[in-house]
Amino acid sequence: MNHTTRLACLSPESAAAVVDEHDAYFGAGPSNTVRQDGNEVVIDYFDKRWPLDVAEWAAEQGHATDSAAAAVIAAL
């Protein structure tokens, strides 16, 4: 069973960059995906490491704040 969480990014452009760059960098599969919804990244996951990786990477790249990434991690 998959779960969904959302990562608030700094702007719609940042969210688009997370989706584009993260899929290219980490890959995605049928059970772990990311998509953009405005300035948020919707993270659909089976493996809890996936949203952790997405949130951490987005913060490191400057697309999301540390507190936004921490909110995703705390929700896991």
C-alpha positions as a Markdown table, in Angstrom:
| # | Residue | x | y | z |
|---|---|---|---|---|
| 1 | Met | 0.0 | 0.0 | 0.0 |
| 2 | Asn | 1.4 | 3.4 | -1.0 |
| 3 | His | 1.4 | 6.5 | 1.1 |
| 4 | Thr | 1.5 | 10.2 | 0.0 |
| 5 | Thr | 3.2 | 13.2 | 1.6 |
| 6 | Arg | 3.9 | 16.7 | 0.3 |
| 7 | Leu | 7.0 | 18.8 | 0.4 |
| 8 | Ala | 6.6 | 22.6 | 0.3 |
| 9 | Cys | 9.2 | 24.2 | -2.0 |
| 10 | Leu | 10.2 | 27.8 | -2.3 |
| 11 | Ser | 8.4 | 28.3 | -5.6 |
| 12 | Pro | 6.7 | 26.5 | -8.4 |
| 13 | Glu | 10.0 | 26.6 | -10.3 |
| 14 | Ser | 11.8 | 24.9 | -7.3 |
| 15 | Ala | 9.1 | 22.2 | -7.2 |
| 16 | Ala | 9.5 | 21.6 | -10.9 |
| 17 | Ala | 13.3 | 21.3 | -10.5 |
| 18 | Val | 12.9 | 18.8 | -7.7 |
| 19 | Val | 10.6 | 16.6 | -9.9 |
| 20 | Asp | 12.8 | 16.9 | -13.0 |
| 21 | Glu | 16.2 | 16.6 | -11.3 |
| 22 | His | 15.2 | 14.1 | -8.6 |
| 23 | Asp | 13.8 | 11.6 | -11.1 |
| 24 | Ala | 16.9 | 12.0 | -13.3 |
| 25 | Tyr | 19.3 | 11.7 | -10.3 |
| 26 | Phe | 17.6 | 9.0 | -8.2 |
| 27 | Gly | 15.2 | 7.4 | -10.7 |
| 28 | Ala | 11.6 | 6.6 | -9.8 |
| 29 | Gly | 9.5 | 3.5 | -10.1 |
| 30 | Pro | 5.9 | 2.5 | -10.0 |
| 31 | Ser | 5.9 | 2.5 | -6.2 |
| 32 | Asn | 7.9 | 5.6 | -5.6 |
| 33 | Thr | 7.1 | 8.8 | -7.6 |
| 34 | Val | 7.2 | 12.5 | -7.4 |
| 35 | Arg | 5.0 | 15.1 | -9.1 |
| 36 | Gln | 4.4 | 18.8 | -9.0 |
| 37 | Asp | 1.3 | 20.5 | -7.6 |
| 38 | Gly | 2.0 | 24.3 | -7.7 |
| 39 | Asn | 4.9 | 25.0 | -5.3 |
| 40 | Glu | 4.6 | 21.5 | -3.7 |
| 41 | Val | 6.1 | 18.2 | -4.6 |
| 42 | Val | 3.7 | 15.3 | -4.0 |
| 43 | Ile | 5.7 | 12.3 | -3.0 |
| 44 | Asp | 3.9 | 8.9 | -3.4 |
| 45 | Tyr | 5.9 | 6.1 | -1.8 |
| 46 | Phe | 5.9 | 2.6 | -0.6 |
| 47 | Asp | 9.5 | 2.7 | 0.8 |
| 48 | Lys | 9.8 | 5.3 | 3.6 |
| 49 | Arg | 13.3 | 6.1 | 2.5 |
| 50 | Trp | 12.0 | 7.6 | -0.7 |
| 51 | Pro | 10.4 | 10.8 | 0.8 |
| 52 | Leu | 13.3 | 11.1 | 3.2 |
| 53 | Asp | 15.7 | 11.1 | 0.2 |
| 54 | Val | 13.5 | 13.6 | -1.8 |
| 55 | Ala | 13.1 | 16.0 | 1.1 |
| 56 | Glu | 16.8 | 15.9 | 2.2 |
| 57 | Trp | 18.0 | 16.3 | -1.4 |
| 58 | Ala | 15.6 | 19.2 | -2.1 |
| 59 | Ala | 16.8 | 21.1 | 1.0 |
| 60 | Glu | 20.5 | 20.4 | 0.1 |
| 61 | Gln | 19.9 | 21.8 | -3.4 |
| 62 | Gly | 18.1 | 24.9 | -2.1 |
| 63 | His | 14.7 | 24.1 | -3.5 |
| 64 | Ala | 13.1 | 23.7 | 0.0 |
| 65 | Thr | 13.8 | 25.0 | 3.4 |
| 66 | Asp | 15.3 | 22.8 | 6.1 |
| 67 | Ser | 12.1 | 23.1 | 8.1 |
| 68 | Ala | 9.9 | 22.0 | 5.1 |
| 69 | Ala | 12.2 | 19.0 | 4.7 |
| 70 | Ala | 12.0 | 18.3 | 8.4 |
| 71 | Ala | 8.2 | 18.4 | 8.3 |
| 72 | Val | 8.2 | 15.6 | 5.7 |
| 73 | Ile | 10.7 | 13.6 | 7.7 |
| 74 | Ala | 8.7 | 14.0 | 10.9 |
| 75 | Ala | 5.5 | 12.9 | 9.2 |
| 76 | Leu | 7.0 | 9.6 | 8.3 |
